[in-house]
Structures are given as structure tokens and as C-alpha cells.
Amino acid sequence: MTKKGYIITGIGIIVGLIAGYLYYYFVGCLSGTCAITSKPINSTLYGGLMGGLLFNIFVKKSK
């Protein structure tokens, strides 16, 4: 992967981390039984993973 690919994926991770925390903060899980949204660290890390994977789709593969 090129330097540009790492930058795009890194931006996706950062956006995902922010989105994951915001999801926990505004939606969350009041009962505490939800695996992902019961704790802010779980929700934030899951968001970062999904953001990285989503933005990695837009990286052009080198031949």
C-alpha cells in the first residue's frame, strides 16, 4: 500500500473513532447488556475498525 493509502485509512480510523464515541454518547445502551455500546471504549474501538475498513475501500491497489 502506498503512503496515500495509509493516510486515507488513517483518516477513516479517526473518523470512525469519533463516530463510535458519538454513537455511545447519544444512543448507547442503558441496561449495560449490549456488547459494543455498553462501554465507551468498546464503541470507540469498533467505530475505528469500521471506519478504517470503510475508507480502505477507496484506496486504489497498485499493480
C-alpha positions as CSV (number, residue, x, y, z in Angstrom):
1,M,0.0,0.0,0.0
2,T,1.2,3.5,-0.8
3,K,1.7,6.4,1.6
4,K,-1.6,7.9,0.3
5,G,-3.4,4.7,1.1
6,Y,-2.1,4.7,4.7
7,I,-3.2,8.3,5.1
8,I,-6.7,7.6,3.7
9,T,-7.1,4.6,6.0
10,G,-5.8,6.6,9.0
11,I,-8.3,9.3,8.3
12,G,-11.0,6.6,8.2
13,I,-9.9,5.3,11.6
14,I,-10.0,8.7,13.2
15,V,-13.5,9.5,11.7
16,G,-14.7,6.1,12.9
17,L,-13.3,6.6,16.4
18,I,-15.2,9.9,16.7
19,A,-18.4,8.4,15.2
20,G,-18.2,5.4,17.6
21,Y,-17.9,7.6,20.6
22,L,-20.7,9.8,19.5
23,Y,-22.9,6.8,19.0
24,Y,-22.1,5.7,22.5
25,Y,-22.8,9.2,23.9
26,F,-26.1,9.8,22.1
27,V,-27.5,6.3,21.7
28,G,-25.6,4.0,23.9
29,C,-27.1,1.1,25.9
30,L,-28.8,1.9,29.2
31,S,-29.1,-1.6,30.5
32,G,-25.4,-2.5,30.1
33,T,-26.1,-5.8,28.3
34,C,-25.1,-4.6,24.8
35,A,-21.7,-5.9,23.9
36,I,-20.5,-3.0,21.8
37,T,-22.4,0.0,23.1
38,S,-22.3,-0.6,26.9
39,K,-18.8,0.9,27.3
40,P,-17.3,3.9,25.6
41,I,-14.0,2.1,24.8
42,N,-15.8,-0.8,23.0
43,S,-17.9,1.5,21.0
44,T,-15.0,3.8,20.1
45,L,-12.7,0.9,19.0
46,Y,-15.4,-0.7,17.0
47,G,-16.1,2.6,15.2
48,G,-12.4,3.0,14.5
49,L,-12.2,-0.5,13.0
50,M,-15.3,0.0,10.8
51,G,-14.1,3.5,9.7
52,G,-10.7,2.1,8.7
53,L,-12.3,-0.7,6.7
54,L,-14.8,1.6,5.1
55,F,-12.2,4.2,4.0
56,N,-9.8,1.4,2.9
57,I,-12.3,0.6,0.1
58,F,-11.4,3.9,-1.6
59,V,-7.6,3.1,-1.7
60,K,-6.5,2.1,-5.2
61,K,-4.4,-1.0,-5.3
62,S,-1.0,-0.8,-7.0
63,K,-0.2,-3.3,-9.8
